[in-house]
Amino acid sequence: DVKVTQSSRYLVKRTGEKVFLECVQDMDHENMFWYRQDPGLGLRLIYFSYDVKMKEKGDIPEGYSVSREKKERFSLILESASTNQTSMYLCASSTPGTGVHEQYFGPGTRLTVT
Amino acid sequence: DQQVKQNSPSLSVQEGRISILNCDYTNSMFDYFLWYKKYPAEGPTFLISISSIKDKNEDGRFTVFLNKSAKHLSLHIVPSQPGDSAVYFCAASARKGNTPLVFGKGTRLSVIA
């Protein structure tokens, strides 16, 4: 059973703080993704990674960075949190290959920046 | 520019009736389509998928229909149950190339008992 875990379910941070969101998957997946979900805007891709130490910008990378030092772990970093980064953050993983396109999601982290 | 569109933000259906959720796409390279279901405070979970070589895929109460010429797919839930109340996301992928899924904005389904 695929498992994607996220370090926190709920997080409250102050404006200007550096925030780390951690994601770990246990299925040896090559691909990992970070999304944010906001009402009326759906799932928006922030960053993704196809391999260790590789990263690609998604649709909304501004204000974020990522780190992938190990295959199973993908971290999202908010260098200086702002109130407009209050959101639900979702991590996902998948494996490339013909016909295998399902992304498995973690439970999400609800981040509030005050 | 939205490549995957779910034009109905919400849908309300009586228990026992059919729920029909619609999705349109613009990119003709998309050849694999998925539906995800999301409850509040949880991550999305995979529901059902369809390849472009098919026009229908069925799994229990859930059926997805694909009309390639219209670039349209729909998810049918029959009969609808209160536990189906959730946000449903349509997603699309091009199998050539390891690219992320492209998601629609979601449709909130409410099944009323």
Interface residues (C-beta under 8 A of the other chain):
Chain A: V4 R9 N31 F33 Y35 Q37 G40 L41 G42 L43 L45 F48 Y50 G58 L90 A92 P96 T98 G99 H101 E102 Q103 Y104 F105 G106 P107 G108 R110
Chain B: Q6 P9 Y32 L34 Y36 K38 A41 E42 G43 P44 T45 F46 S49 S51 F89 A91 S93 R95 N98 P100 L101 F103 G104 K105 G106
